Amino acid sequence: LLPLLLVPLALLARKRPGRRTPPLKLLVVVGSGGHTTEILRLLSCLSESYSPRHYVCADSDKMSEAKILSFEQKRAETFSNSQFTLDRIPRSREVRQSWISSVVTTLYSILYSFPLTYRLKPDLILCNGPGTCVPVCISALLLGLLGMKRATIVYVESICRVETLSLSGKILYYFSDYFIVQWPDLKEKYPKSVYLGRIV
């Protein structure tokens, strides 16, 4: 995974020959339970170049904040200049919520996410499947289309998805810059994806 995530760094280095590559602003979308655990395992492999880290989670997610604070506290012991923020947005879809009402709540979440994404202006967005990542990524795409900021979107499908993509994955498969799966069956079904084996 690390060589893949370092691609944006290499591209920036080419644009600025002779200069030291600046840190990349990383936006990480977390979800309750296993999604947050998986994404934090990925983040533990990243260097201090990925700073500051901006975390975004759903406003009804009560578990992720404690996990993030614990993770960042341990990270600060290694990297003294470690910087991060945590923001919340309305959840786009609750469990067992009807599809019709989900459209309305997702649109509302996109409207809420757009000013946040505009303020943070991330260089790289890393997500792994929580519903919250859809409005955040769409907001980032809108920023790029408007010429305000182009962010690289890296989507890592959850390890528990063996044969089919999650709903978030089915949507962002067409919009992400890098779409990573952890099972070979998914690579066969979705040719655009990148299979790296189990990475979490």
N, CA and C atoms as an extended XYZ file, in Angstrom:
600
Properties=species:S:1:pos:R:3:atomname:S:1:resname:S:1:resid:I:1 pbc="F F F"
N         0.827       -1.213        0.000 N   LEU     1
C         0.000        0.000        0.000 CA  LEU     1
C         0.859        1.260        0.000 C   LEU     1
N         1.985        1.231        0.712 N   LEU     2
C         2.787        2.448        0.854 CA  LEU     2
C         3.271        3.010       -0.479 C   LEU     2
N         3.788        2.175       -1.401 N   PRO     3
C         4.185        2.742       -2.698 CA  PRO     3
C         3.027        3.410       -3.410 C   PRO     3
N         1.838        2.837       -3.267 N   LEU     4
C         0.673        3.410       -3.930 CA  LEU     4
C         0.320        4.768       -3.337 C   LEU     4
N         0.368        4.856       -2.014 N   LEU     5
C         0.030        6.119       -1.365 CA  LEU     5
C         1.103        7.182       -1.568 C   LEU     5
N         2.299        6.761       -1.918 N   LEU     6
C         3.383        7.723       -2.133 CA  LEU     6
C         3.363        8.318       -3.534 C   LEU     6
N         2.474        7.825       -4.394 N   VAL     7
C         2.378        8.366       -5.754 CA  VAL     7
C         2.125        9.870       -5.747 C   VAL     7
N         1.167       10.378       -4.951 N   PRO     8
C         0.956       11.834       -4.942 CA  PRO     8
C         2.213       12.608       -4.548 C   PRO     8
N         2.998       12.055       -3.622 N   LEU     9
C         4.244       12.718       -3.233 CA  LEU     9
C         5.202       12.817       -4.412 C   LEU     9
N         5.296       11.746       -5.170 N   ALA    10
C         6.193       11.744       -6.329 CA  ALA    10
C         5.741       12.756       -7.373 C   ALA    10
N         4.440       12.856       -7.573 N   LEU    11
C         3.916       13.812       -8.548 CA  LEU    11
C         4.204       15.249       -8.121 C   LEU    11
N         4.036       15.522       -6.833 N   LEU    12
C         4.333       16.869       -6.346 CA  LEU    12
C         5.824       17.179       -6.477 C   LEU    12
N         6.647       16.176       -6.250 N   ALA    13
C         8.096       16.394       -6.346 CA  ALA    13
C         8.499       16.757       -7.768 C   ALA    13
N         7.826       16.131       -8.744 N   ARG    14
C         8.140       16.448      -10.144 CA  ARG    14
C         7.747       17.869      -10.487 C   ARG    14
N         6.672       18.341       -9.896 N   LYS    15
C         6.201       19.692      -10.191 CA  LYS    15
C         7.102       20.753       -9.580 C   LYS    15
N         7.850       20.375       -8.550 N   ARG    16
C         8.703       21.334       -7.863 CA  ARG    16
C        10.147       20.836       -7.857 C   ARG    16
N        10.789       20.789       -9.004 N   PRO    17
C        12.162       20.281       -9.056 CA  PRO    17
C        13.102       21.121       -8.203 C   PRO    17
N        13.960       20.431       -7.460 N   GLY    18
C        14.936       21.132       -6.644 CA  GLY    18
C        14.407       21.571       -5.295 C   GLY    18
N        13.127       21.355       -5.050 N   ARG    19
C        12.576       21.746       -3.759 CA  ARG    19
C        12.269       20.515       -2.924 C   ARG    19
N        12.279       20.712       -1.630 N   ARG    20
C        11.897       19.636       -0.726 CA  ARG    20
C        10.381       19.457       -0.795 C   ARG    20
N         9.942       18.197       -0.892 N   THR    21
C         8.520       17.926       -1.017 CA  THR    21
C         7.802       18.326        0.266 C   THR    21
N         6.776       19.174        0.166 N   PRO    22
C         6.062       19.608        1.369 CA  PRO    22
C         5.158       18.499        1.885 C   PRO    22
N         4.715       18.611        3.131 N   PRO    23
C         3.775       17.628        3.667 CA  PRO    23
C         2.470       17.635        2.877 C   PRO    23
N         1.807       16.487        2.859 N   LEU    24
C         0.518       16.378        2.194 CA  LEU    24
C        -0.603       16.450        3.223 C   LEU    24
N        -1.568       17.290        2.957 N   LYS    25
C        -2.742       17.346        3.829 CA  LYS    25
C        -3.610       16.136        3.534 C   LYS    25
N        -3.798       15.314        4.536 N   LEU    26
C        -4.522       14.055        4.380 CA  LEU    26
C        -5.885       14.145        5.058 C   LEU    26
N        -6.921       13.829        4.317 N   LEU    27
C        -8.271       13.760        4.878 CA  LEU    27
C        -8.656       12.287        4.972 C   LEU    27
N        -9.000       11.841        6.170 N   VAL    28
C        -9.323       10.443        6.418 CA  VAL    28
C       -10.778       10.340        6.862 C   VAL    28
N       -11.560        9.569        6.127 N   VAL    29
C       -12.966        9.376        6.495 CA  VAL    29
C       -13.067        8.094        7.305 C   VAL    29
N       -13.557        8.204        8.523 N   VAL    30
C       -13.656        7.046        9.412 CA  VAL    30
C       -15.119        6.685        9.635 C   VAL    30
N       -15.340        5.414        9.963 N   GLY    31
C       -16.686        4.935       10.267 CA  GLY    31
C       -16.646        4.116       11.535 C   GLY    31
N       -17.784        3.938       12.137 N   SER    32
C       -17.827        3.230       13.415 CA  SER    32
C       -17.398        1.781       13.265 C   SER    32
N       -16.855        1.217       14.340 N   GLY    33
C       -16.514       -0.202       14.368 CA  GLY    33
C       -15.305       -0.557       13.532 C   GLY    33
N       -15.469       -1.598       12.710 N   GLY    34
C       -14.351       -2.161       11.959 CA  GLY    34
C       -13.729       -1.226       10.957 C   GLY    34
N       -14.525       -0.341       10.364 N   HIS    35
C       -13.973        0.598        9.386 CA  HIS    35
C       -12.889        1.461       10.011 C   HIS    35
N       -13.156        1.971       11.201 N   THR    36
C       -12.178        2.832       11.867 CA  THR    36
C       -10.932        2.051       12.239 C   THR    36
N       -11.119        0.841       12.743 N   THR    37
C        -9.969        0.006       13.107 CA  THR    37
C        -9.081       -0.254       11.901 C   THR    37
N        -9.676       -0.587       10.770 N   GLU    38
C        -8.905       -0.873        9.556 CA  GLU    38
C        -8.154        0.358        9.063 C   GLU    38
N        -8.827        1.500        9.037 N   ILE    39
C        -8.192        2.701        8.491 CA  ILE    39
C        -7.036        3.163        9.378 C   ILE    39
N        -7.165        2.988       10.690 N   LEU    40
C        -6.089        3.379       11.591 CA  LEU    40
C        -4.883        2.456       11.438 C   LEU    40
N        -5.120        1.197       11.103 N   ARG    41
C        -3.999        0.287       10.823 CA  ARG    41
C        -3.233        0.750        9.599 C   ARG    41
N        -3.965        1.222        8.598 N   LEU    42
C        -3.297        1.748        7.405 CA  LEU    42
C        -2.488        2.997        7.742 C   LEU    42
N        -3.079        3.871        8.539 N   LEU    43
C        -2.398        5.123        8.881 CA  LEU    43
C        -1.124        4.888        9.685 C   LEU    43
N        -1.086        3.807       10.435 N   SER    44
C         0.097        3.535       11.247 CA  SER    44
C         1.331        3.279       10.388 C   SER    44
N         1.129        2.986        9.088 N   CYS    45
C         2.249        2.731        8.177 CA  CYS    45
C         2.757        3.995        7.493 C   CYS    45
N         2.044        5.102        7.626 N   LEU    46
C         2.400        6.318        6.904 CA  LEU    46
C         3.455        7.131        7.644 C   LEU    46
N         4.268        7.816        6.886 N   SER    47
C         5.327        8.641        7.463 CA  SER    47
C         4.768        9.973        7.935 C   SER    47
N         5.643       10.786        8.515 N   GLU    48
C         5.234       12.091        9.016 CA  GLU    48
C         4.951       13.081        7.884 C   GLU    48
N         5.241       12.680        6.630 N   SER    49
C         4.950       13.556        5.491 CA  SER    49
C         3.455       13.770        5.314 C   SER    49
N         2.660       12.827        5.819 N   TYR    50
C         1.205       12.943        5.693 CA  TYR    50
C         0.681       13.714        6.894 C   TYR    50
N         0.774       15.022        6.808 N   SER    51
C         0.393       15.880        7.925 CA  SER    51
C         0.047       17.271        7.392 C   SER    51
N        -0.966       17.904        7.975 N   PRO    52
C        -1.815       17.393        9.059 CA  PRO    52
C        -2.808       16.363        8.552 C   PRO    52
N        -3.333       15.561        9.485 N   ARG    53
C        -4.366       14.580        9.173 CA  ARG    53
C        -5.709       15.121        9.660 C   ARG    53
N        -6.641       15.199        8.743 N   HIS    54
C        -7.976       15.695        9.067 CA  HIS    54
C        -8.947       14.515        9.043 C   HIS    54
N        -9.498       14.184       10.189 N   TYR    55
C       -10.445       13.080       10.285 CA  TYR    55
C       -11.873       13.610       10.155 C   TYR    55
N       -12.700       12.855        9.436 N   VAL    56
C       -14.121       13.196        9.308 CA  VAL    56
C       -14.929       11.954        9.652 C   VAL    56
N       -15.919       12.120       10.524 N   CYS    57
C       -16.794       11.005       10.872 CA  CYS    57
C       -18.235       11.517       10.974 C   CYS    57
N       -19.165       10.590       11.042 N   ALA    58
C       -20.580       10.952       11.150 CA  ALA    58
C       -20.876       11.487       12.538 C   ALA    58
N       -21.820       12.408       12.616 N   ASP    59
C       -22.130       13.017       13.912 CA  ASP    59
C       -22.732       12.039       14.912 C   ASP    59
N       -23.263       10.920       14.431 N   SER    60
C       -23.829        9.919       15.335 CA  SER    60
C       -22.824        8.832       15.718 C   SER    60
N       -21.607        8.948       15.217 N   ASP    61
C       -20.561        7.961       15.501 CA  ASP    61
C       -19.856        8.339       16.794 C   ASP    61
N       -20.096        7.563       17.832 N   LYS    62
C       -19.536        7.882       19.146 CA  LYS    62
C       -18.254        7.114       19.454 C   LYS    62
N       -17.954        6.080       18.680 N   MET    63
C       -16.797        5.242       18.986 CA  MET    63
C       -15.509        5.720       18.334 C   MET    63
N       -15.623        6.304       17.159 N   SER    64
C       -14.416        6.626       16.384 CA  SER    64
C       -13.531        7.666       17.062 C   SER    64
N       -14.139        8.647       17.706 N   GLU    65
C       -13.341        9.724       18.305 CA  GLU    65
C       -12.341        9.189       19.319 C   GLU    65
N       -12.782        8.276       20.187 N   ALA    66
C       -11.879        7.721       21.196 CA  ALA    66
C       -10.735        6.949       20.547 C   ALA    66
N       -11.034        6.208       19.480 N   LYS    67
C        -9.998        5.444       18.781 CA  LYS    67
C        -8.986        6.372       18.116 C   LYS    67
N        -9.481        7.464       17.535 N   ILE    68
C        -8.593        8.419       16.870 CA  ILE    68
C        -7.681        9.103       17.876 C   ILE    68
N        -8.252        9.543       18.981 N   LEU    69
C        -7.447       10.225       20.005 CA  LEU    69
C        -6.369        9.302       20.563 C   LEU    69
N        -6.712        8.040       20.776 N   SER    70
C        -5.733        7.078       21.272 CA  SER    70
C        -4.629        6.857       20.234 C   SER    70
N        -5.021        6.726       18.981 N   PHE    71
C        -4.053        6.519       17.903 CA  PHE    71
C        -3.107        7.707       17.776 C   PHE    71
N        -3.658        8.916       17.790 N   GLU    72
C        -2.833       10.109       17.625 CA  GLU    72
C        -1.940       10.361       18.832 C   GLU    72
N        -2.404        9.964       20.000 N   GLN    73
C        -1.572       10.106       21.195 CA  GLN    73
C        -0.324        9.224       21.088 C   GLN    73
N        -0.501        8.005       20.611 N   LYS    74
C         0.635        7.103       20.431 CA  LYS    74
C         1.548        7.602       19.308 C   LYS    74
N         0.939        8.147       18.259 N   ARG    75
C         1.731        8.646       17.138 CA  ARG    75
C         2.591        9.838       17.562 C   ARG    75
N         2.051       10.664       18.447 N   ALA    76
C         2.789       11.840       18.913 CA  ALA    76
C         4.048       11.451       19.684 C   ALA    76
N         4.090       10.233       20.202 N   GLU    77
C         5.282        9.778       20.908 CA  GLU    77
C         6.438        9.527       19.932 C   GLU    77
N         6.082        9.246       18.669 N   THR    78
C         7.105        9.017       17.645 CA  THR    78
C         7.400       10.279       16.849 C   THR    78
N         6.328       11.000       16.487 N   PHE    79
C         6.467       12.225       15.701 CA  PHE    79
C         6.010       13.405       16.560 C   PHE    79
N         6.957       14.191       17.014 N   SER    80
C         6.641       15.272       17.949 CA  SER    80
C         5.795       16.373       17.330 C   SER    80
N         5.889       16.555       16.014 N   ASN    81
C         5.144       17.628       15.359 CA  ASN    81
C         3.843       17.114       14.742 C   ASN    81
N         3.332       16.007       15.250 N   SER    82
C         2.113       15.395       14.722 CA  SER    82
C         0.920       16.336       14.887 C   SER    82
N         0.173       16.537       13.799 N   GLN    83
C        -0.979       17.438       13.818 CA  GLN    83
C        -2.200       16.735       13.242 C   GLN    83
N        -3.361       16.963       13.874 N   PHE    84
C        -4.594       16.373       13.353 CA  PHE    84
C        -5.795       17.196       13.808 C   PHE    84
N        -6.895       17.035       13.086 N   THR    85
C        -8.165       17.642       13.460 CA  THR    85
C        -9.248       16.580       13.325 C   THR    85
N       -10.390       16.824       13.941 N   LEU    86
C       -11.526       15.910       13.842 CA  LEU    86
C       -12.794       16.719       13.610 C   LEU    86
N       -13.491       16.416       12.534 N   ASP    87
C       -14.744       17.094       12.206 CA  ASP    87
C       -15.847       16.065       12.028 C   ASP    87
N       -17.082       16.529       12.212 N   ARG    88
C       -18.254       15.660       12.066 CA  ARG    88
C       -19.201       16.222       11.019 C   ARG    88
N       -19.838       15.319       10.288 N   ILE    89
C       -20.855       15.715        9.321 CA  ILE    89
C       -22.095       14.846        9.539 C   ILE    89
N       -23.258       15.267        9.072 N   PRO    90
C       -24.462       14.441        9.205 CA  PRO    90
C       -24.283       13.111        8.477 C   PRO    90
N       -24.751       12.040        9.092 N   ARG    91
C       -24.641       10.722        8.462 CA  ARG    91
C       -25.517       10.676        7.217 C   ARG    91
N       -24.968       10.141        6.141 N   SER    92
C       -25.721       10.119        4.888 CA  SER    92
C       -26.801        9.041        4.884 C   SER    92
N       -26.539        7.944        5.576 N   ARG    93
C       -27.533        6.864        5.602 CA  ARG    93
C       -27.378        6.047        6.876 C   ARG    93
N       -28.464        5.892        7.609 N   GLU    94
C       -28.474        5.055        8.793 CA  GLU    94
C       -28.748        3.609        8.385 C   GLU    94
N       -28.426        2.680        9.271 N   VAL    95
C       -28.700        1.267        9.011 CA  VAL    95
C       -30.209        1.061        8.860 C   VAL    95
N       -30.591        0.323        7.813 N   ARG    96
C       -31.992        0.018        7.517 CA  ARG    96
C       -32.819        1.247        7.131 C   ARG    96
N       -32.172        2.334        6.779 N   GLN    97
C       -32.901        3.513        6.310 CA  GLN    97
C       -33.379        3.272        4.884 C   GLN    97
N       -34.573        3.747        4.539 N   SER    98
C       -35.127        3.523        3.206 CA  SER    98
C       -34.275        4.235        2.155 C   SER    98
N       -34.291        3.682        0.926 N   TRP    99
C       -33.464        4.241       -0.145 CA  TRP    99
C       -33.919        5.648       -0.528 C   TRP    99
N       -35.225        5.878       -0.519 N   ILE   100
C       -35.738        7.200       -0.909 CA  ILE   100
C       -35.279        8.268        0.066 C   ILE   100
N       -35.438        8.006        1.344 N   SER   101
C       -35.008        8.997        2.341 CA  SER   101
C       -33.486        9.118        2.373 C   SER   101
N       -32.789        8.052        1.965 N   SER   102
C       -31.325        8.110        1.938 CA  SER   102
C       -30.827        9.131        0.924 C   SER   102
N       -31.559        9.291       -0.177 N   VAL   103
C       -31.175       10.278       -1.185 CA  VAL   103
C       -31.204       11.676       -0.575 C   VAL   103
N       -32.247       11.948        0.195 N   VAL   104
C       -32.400       13.272        0.819 CA  VAL   104
C       -31.295       13.516        1.844 C   VAL   104
N       -31.054       12.534        2.719 N   THR   105
C       -30.044       12.718        3.760 CA  THR   105
C       -28.630       12.788        3.167 C   THR   105
N       -28.412       12.073        2.065 N   THR   106
C       -27.098       12.133        1.424 CA  THR   106
C       -26.857       13.505        0.792 C   THR   106
N       -27.884       14.047        0.154 N   LEU   107
C       -27.759       15.395       -0.412 CA  LEU   107
C       -27.476       16.423        0.678 C   LEU   107
N       -28.165       16.275        1.796 N   TYR   108
C       -27.934       17.175        2.926 CA  TYR   108
C       -26.494       17.046        3.428 C   TYR   108
N       -26.002       15.814        3.489 N   SER   109
C       -24.639       15.579        3.944 CA  SER   109
C       -23.614       16.166        2.974 C   SER   109
N       -23.923       16.095        1.671 N   ILE   110
C       -23.030       16.695        0.675 CA  ILE   110
C       -22.966       18.209        0.855 C   ILE   110
N       -24.124       18.831        1.053 N   LEU   111
C       -24.167       20.282        1.270 CA  LEU   111
C       -23.381       20.673        2.514 C   LEU   111
N       -23.420       19.833        3.518 N   TYR   112
C       -22.697       20.099        4.759 CA  TYR   112
C       -21.190       19.853        4.572 C   TYR   112
N       -20.867       18.865        3.726 N   SER   113
C       -19.462       18.494        3.527 CA  SER   113
C       -18.704       19.485        2.662 C   SER   113
N       -19.397       20.120        1.727 N   PHE   114
C       -18.711       20.977        0.760 CA  PHE   114
C       -17.917       22.108        1.416 C   PHE   114
N       -18.511       22.902        2.329 N   PRO   115
C       -17.704       23.952        2.963 CA  PRO   115
C       -16.566       23.401        3.817 C   PRO   115
N       -16.771       22.227        4.402 N   LEU   116
C       -15.704       21.605        5.187 CA  LEU   116
C       -14.540       21.207        4.289 C   LEU   116
N       -14.849       20.554        3.181 N   THR   117
C       -13.800       20.143        2.242 CA  THR   117
C       -13.102       21.357        1.648 C   THR   117
N       -13.862       22.410        1.380 N   TYR   118
C       -13.281       23.647        0.852 CA  TYR   118
C       -12.311       24.261        1.864 C   TYR   118
N       -12.688       24.231        3.127 N   ARG   119
C       -11.821       24.804        4.165 CA  ARG   119
C       -10.548       23.981        4.352 C   ARG   119
N       -10.680       22.661        4.339 N   LEU   120
C        -9.515       21.804        4.569 CA  LEU   120
C        -8.620       21.688        3.341 C   LEU   120
N        -9.230       21.692        2.143 N   LYS   121
C        -8.486       21.549        0.883 CA  LYS   121
C        -7.418       20.448        0.967 C   LYS   121
N        -7.851       19.196        1.140 N   PRO   122
C        -6.873       18.109        1.273 CA  PRO   122
C        -6.174       17.799       -0.047 C   PRO   122
N        -4.959       17.293        0.058 N   ASP   123
C        -4.239       16.810       -1.115 CA  ASP   123
C        -4.632       15.365       -1.422 C   ASP   123
N        -4.911       14.609       -0.374 N   LEU   124
C        -5.191       13.182       -0.504 CA  LEU   124
C        -6.344       12.807        0.415 C   LEU   124
N        -7.308       12.037       -0.114 N   ILE   125
C        -8.427       11.538        0.680 CA  ILE   125
C        -8.317       10.025        0.757 C   ILE   125
N        -8.336        9.496        1.967 N   LEU   126
C        -8.233        8.057        2.191 CA  LEU   126
C        -9.501        7.577        2.884 C   LEU   126
N       -10.168        6.592        2.289 N   CYS   127
C       -11.394        6.070        2.893 CA  CYS   127
C       -11.511        4.584        2.612 C   CYS   127
N       -12.349        3.904        3.407 N   ASN   128
C       -12.463        2.449        3.260 CA  ASN   128
C       -13.891        1.932        3.409 C   ASN   128
N       -14.865        2.763        3.088 N   GLY   129
C       -16.204        2.203        2.966 CA  GLY   129
C       -17.337        2.728        3.811 C   GLY   129
N       -17.114        3.482        4.890 N   PRO   130
C       -18.281        3.981        5.623 CA  PRO   130
C       -19.098        4.919        4.741 C   PRO   130
N       -20.420        4.951        4.959 N   GLY   131
C       -21.284        5.790        4.127 CA  GLY   131
C       -20.887        7.249        4.123 C   GLY   131
N       -20.244        7.691        5.183 N   THR   132
C       -19.816        9.083        5.296 CA  THR   132
C       -18.836        9.473        4.198 C   THR   132
N       -18.110        8.513        3.646 N   CYS   133
C       -17.084        8.853        2.654 CA  CYS   133
C       -17.693        9.303        1.329 C   CYS   133
N       -18.922        8.887        1.030 N   VAL   134
C       -19.529        9.250       -0.251 CA  VAL   134
C       -19.737       10.757       -0.367 C   VAL   134
N       -20.433       11.420        0.585 N   PRO   135
C       -20.587       12.871        0.454 CA  PRO   135
C       -19.275       13.639        0.513 C   PRO   135
N       -18.313       13.147        1.295 N   VAL   136
C       -17.014       13.820        1.380 CA  VAL   136
C       -16.293       13.750        0.036 C   VAL   136
N       -16.280       12.571       -0.578 N   CYS   137
C       -15.597       12.408       -1.864 CA  CYS   137
C       -16.303       13.179       -2.983 C   CYS   137
N       -17.633       13.198       -2.958 N   ILE   138
C       -18.371       13.971       -3.960 CA  ILE   138
C       -18.070       15.454       -3.805 C   ILE   138
N       -17.978       15.921       -2.570 N   SER   139
C       -17.624       17.325       -2.321 CA  SER   139
C       -16.241       17.638       -2.868 C   SER   139
N       -15.302       16.709       -2.670 N   ALA   140
C       -13.944       16.906       -3.179 CA  ALA   140
C       -13.933       16.925       -4.704 C   ALA   140
N       -14.746       16.070       -5.316 N   LEU   141
C       -14.843       16.059       -6.774 CA  LEU   141
C       -15.402       17.377       -7.292 C   LEU   141
N       -16.389       17.917       -6.594 N   LEU   142
C       -16.959       19.211       -6.983 CA  LEU   142
C       -15.917       20.320       -6.891 C   LEU   142
N       -15.092       20.275       -5.851 N   LEU   143
C       -14.027       21.278       -5.719 CA  LEU   143
C       -13.079       21.204       -6.908 C   LEU   143
N       -12.763       19.977       -7.323 N   GLY   144
C       -11.887       19.811       -8.472 CA  GLY   144
C       -12.513       20.313       -9.754 C   GLY   144
N       -13.798       20.015       -9.951 N   LEU   145
C       -14.497       20.462      -11.159 CA  LEU   145
C       -14.590       21.979      -11.219 C   LEU   145
N       -14.690       22.619      -10.051 N   LEU   146
C       -14.771       24.079       -9.989 CA  LEU   146
C       -13.398       24.739      -10.037 C   LEU   146
N       -12.352       23.930      -10.113 N   GLY   147
C       -10.999       24.472      -10.211 CA  GLY   147
C       -10.448       25.029       -8.916 C   GLY   147
N       -11.046       24.648       -7.790 N   MET   148
C       -10.594       25.175       -6.496 CA  MET   148
C        -9.471       24.346       -5.881 C   MET   148
N        -9.604       23.028       -5.981 N   LYS   149
C        -8.599       22.130       -5.417 CA  LYS   149
C        -8.824       20.731       -5.954 C   LYS   149
N        -7.770       20.106       -6.437 N   ARG   150
C        -7.861       18.741       -6.941 CA  ARG   150
C        -7.252       17.802       -5.910 C   ARG   150
N        -8.072       16.924       -5.346 N   ALA   151
C        -7.597       15.959       -4.349 CA  ALA   151
C        -7.538       14.565       -4.969 C   ALA   151
N        -6.533       13.799       -4.596 N   THR   152
C        -6.424       12.408       -5.015 CA  THR   152
C        -7.234       11.542       -4.053 C   THR   152
N        -8.128       10.720       -4.595 N   ILE   153
C        -8.988        9.878       -3.763 CA  ILE   153
C        -8.495        8.437       -3.826 C   ILE   153
N        -8.140        7.888       -2.667 N   VAL   154
C        -7.725        6.493       -2.556 CA  VAL   154
C        -8.777        5.758       -1.730 C   VAL   154
N        -9.411        4.773       -2.365 N   TYR   155
C       -10.446        3.995       -1.693 CA  TYR   155
C        -9.932        2.574       -1.464 C   TYR   155
N        -9.977        2.127       -0.220 N   VAL   156
C        -9.549        0.774        0.138 CA  VAL   156
C       -10.772        0.002        0.609 C   VAL   156
N       -11.204       -0.982       -0.174 N   GLU   157
C       -12.386       -1.753        0.219 CA  GLU   157
C       -12.078       -2.588        1.457 C   GLU   157
N       -13.053       -2.704        2.331 N   SER   158
C       -12.873       -3.415        3.596 CA  SER   158
C       -12.486       -4.872        3.368 C   SER   158
N       -11.707       -5.416        4.279 N   ILE   159
C       -11.264       -6.809        4.197 CA  ILE   159
C       -12.437       -7.772        4.241 C   ILE   159
N       -13.551       -7.355        4.842 N   CYS   160
C       -14.703       -8.258        4.953 CA  CYS   160
C       -15.463       -8.393        3.635 C   CYS   160
N       -15.138       -7.571        2.645 N   ARG   161
C       -15.785       -7.659        1.338 CA  ARG   161
C       -14.991       -8.616        0.461 C   ARG   161
N       -15.497       -9.837        0.340 N   VAL   162
C       -14.773      -10.897       -0.354 CA  VAL   162
C       -15.228      -11.045       -1.810 C   VAL   162
N       -16.545      -11.028       -2.047 N   GLU   163
C       -17.074      -11.277       -3.385 CA  GLU   163
C       -17.825      -10.096       -3.981 C   GLU   163
N       -18.339       -9.209       -3.140 N   THR   164
C       -19.081       -8.052       -3.633 CA  THR   164
C       -18.580       -6.786       -2.946 C   THR   164
N       -18.720       -5.672       -3.631 N   LEU   165
C       -18.330       -4.386       -3.060 CA  LEU   165
C       -19.416       -3.871       -2.117 C   LEU   165
N       -19.009       -3.037       -1.197 N   SER   166
C       -19.972       -2.330       -0.366 CA  SER   166
C       -20.703       -1.307       -1.225 C   SER   166
N       -21.791       -0.752       -0.709 N   LEU   167
C       -22.521        0.268       -1.459 CA  LEU   167
C       -21.620        1.465       -1.747 C   LEU   167
N       -20.844        1.881       -0.750 N   SER   168
C       -19.908        2.993       -0.961 CA  SER   168
C       -18.901        2.648       -2.048 C   SER   168
N       -18.415        1.401       -2.018 N   GLY   169
C       -17.458        0.970       -3.029 CA  GLY   169
C       -18.039        0.973       -4.429 C   GLY   169
N       -19.301        0.533       -4.565 N   LYS   170
C       -19.953        0.516       -5.873 CA  LYS   170
C       -20.090        1.926       -6.450 C   LYS   170
N       -20.258        2.902       -5.574 N   ILE   171
C       -20.385        4.295       -6.021 CA  ILE   171
C       -19.012        4.879       -6.359 C   ILE   171
N       -18.069        4.735       -5.440 N   LEU   172
C       -16.773        5.395       -5.596 CA  LEU   172
C       -15.821        4.644       -6.518 C   LEU   172
N       -16.191        3.444       -6.934 N   TYR   173
C       -15.381        2.709       -7.910 CA  TYR   173
C       -15.176        3.537       -9.179 C   TYR   173
N       -16.170        4.324       -9.531 N   TYR   174
C       -16.122        5.099      -10.774 CA  TYR   174
C       -15.465        6.472      -10.591 C   TYR   174
N       -15.270        6.898       -9.353 N   PHE   175
C       -14.783        8.258       -9.125 CA  PHE   175
C       -13.426        8.321       -8.431 C   PHE   175
N       -12.993        7.230       -7.816 N   SER   176
C       -11.725        7.266       -7.093 CA  SER   176
C       -10.544        7.193       -8.061 C   SER   176
N        -9.420        7.742       -7.636 N   ASP   177
C        -8.196        7.678       -8.446 CA  ASP   177
C        -7.537        6.304       -8.317 C   ASP   177
N        -7.578        5.750       -7.113 N   TYR   178
C        -7.048        4.415       -6.847 CA  TYR   178
C        -8.084        3.645       -6.041 C   TYR   178
N        -8.459        2.474       -6.534 N   PHE   179
C        -9.473        1.654       -5.872 CA  PHE   179
C        -8.821        0.319       -5.528 C   PHE   179
N        -8.621        0.072       -4.244 N   ILE   180
C        -7.856       -1.086       -3.788 CA  ILE   180
C        -8.781       -2.135       -3.180 C   ILE   180
N        -8.608       -3.388       -3.614 N   VAL   181
C        -9.374       -4.499       -3.042 CA  VAL   181
C        -8.402       -5.488       -2.407 C   VAL   181
N        -8.925       -6.296       -1.484 N   GLN   182
C        -8.069       -7.204       -0.729 CA  GLN   182
C        -8.339       -8.678       -1.016 C   GLN   182
N        -9.182       -8.930       -2.027 N   TRP   183
C        -9.477      -10.302       -2.417 CA  TRP   183
C        -9.424      -10.421       -3.945 C   TRP   183
N        -8.851      -11.512       -4.466 N   PRO   184
C        -8.696      -11.648       -5.923 CA  PRO   184
C       -10.021      -11.718       -6.679 C   PRO   184
N       -11.075      -12.254       -6.057 N   ASP   185
C       -12.378      -12.337       -6.736 CA  ASP   185
C       -12.891      -10.953       -7.113 C   ASP   185
N       -12.629       -9.968       -6.250 N   LEU   186
C       -13.087       -8.609       -6.535 CA  LEU   186
C       -12.300       -8.001       -7.686 C   LEU   186
N       -11.025       -8.319       -7.769 N   LYS   187
C       -10.207       -7.816       -8.865 CA  LYS   187
C       -10.727       -8.337      -10.196 C   LYS   187
N       -11.161       -9.590      -10.223 N   GLU   188
C       -11.685      -10.175      -11.452 CA  GLU   188
C       -12.991       -9.500      -11.878 C   GLU   188
N       -13.831       -9.164      -10.899 N   LYS   189
C       -15.126       -8.558      -11.209 CA  LYS   189
C       -15.004       -7.073      -11.527 C   LYS   189
N       -13.996       -6.421      -10.945 N   TYR   190
C       -13.850       -4.976      -11.105 CA  TYR   190
C       -12.428       -4.684      -11.615 C   TYR   190
N       -12.238       -4.684      -12.932 N   PRO   191
C       -10.890       -4.578      -13.530 CA  PRO   191
C       -10.122       -3.315      -13.157 C   PRO   191
N       -10.831       -2.231      -12.874 N   LYS   192
C       -10.130       -0.993      -12.537 CA  LYS   192
C        -9.409       -1.094      -11.192 C   LYS   192
N        -9.866       -2.002      -10.344 N   SER   193
C        -9.335       -2.093       -8.988 CA  SER   193
C        -7.890       -2.594       -8.988 C   SER   193
N        -7.214       -2.351       -7.867 N   VAL   194
C        -5.840       -2.807       -7.665 CA  VAL   194
C        -5.854       -3.831       -6.541 C   VAL   194
N        -5.374       -5.038       -6.808 N   TYR   195
C        -5.333       -6.091       -5.795 CA  TYR   195
C        -3.948       -6.148       -5.194 C   TYR   195
N        -3.858       -5.912       -3.895 N   LEU   196
C        -2.574       -5.941       -3.193 CA  LEU   196
C        -2.505       -7.038       -2.140 C   LEU   196
N        -3.511       -7.923       -2.124 N   GLY   197
C        -3.564       -8.905       -1.057 CA  GLY   197
C        -4.110       -8.263        0.200 C   GLY   197
N        -3.988       -8.973        1.294 N   ARG   198
C        -4.483       -8.441        2.569 CA  ARG   198
C        -3.527       -7.384        3.095 C   ARG   198
N        -4.046       -6.183        3.327 N   ILE   199
C        -3.167       -5.085        3.771 CA  ILE   199
C        -3.542       -4.574        5.159 C   ILE   199
N        -4.606       -5.125        5.772 N   VAL   200
C        -4.953       -4.723        7.145 CA  VAL   200
C        -5.188       -5.977        7.974 C   VAL   200
